[in-house]
Amino acid sequence: MNPMKRISRVGVVGAGTMGGAIAQHLAMKGLSVLIIDADPKCLDAGKSRVLASLAEAVERRILSESEKSQVEQ
């Protein structure tokens, strides 16, 4: 039997509301996340939504500034 490998990198297809939220959640759990979208404008908008959500999490004291910085990498 092969032991399961720990997942450390994931890809999310689609940078819409759901894709961005999934990517953010996984990044907050410490995974390296790659988001792709066929439309560069959607990708930029998705990234902006995630960054705004992270900033809000810091304001609400859900994340520290340090934790936010780690997620943004």
TAPEPE-V113216 format. One record per pair of residues at least 24 apart in sequence whose C-alpha atoms are under 7 Angstrom apart, sorted by the first residue. I is the first residue (numbers start at 1). J is the second residue. Records with the same first field share a line. If there is no record, write none. Layout:
I = J / J
//
This chain:
8 = 32
9 = 33
10 = 34
11 = 35
12 = 36
13 = 37
15 = 42 / 43 / 46
16 = 42 / 46
20 = 46 / 50
24 = 50
27 = 71
28 = 71
//
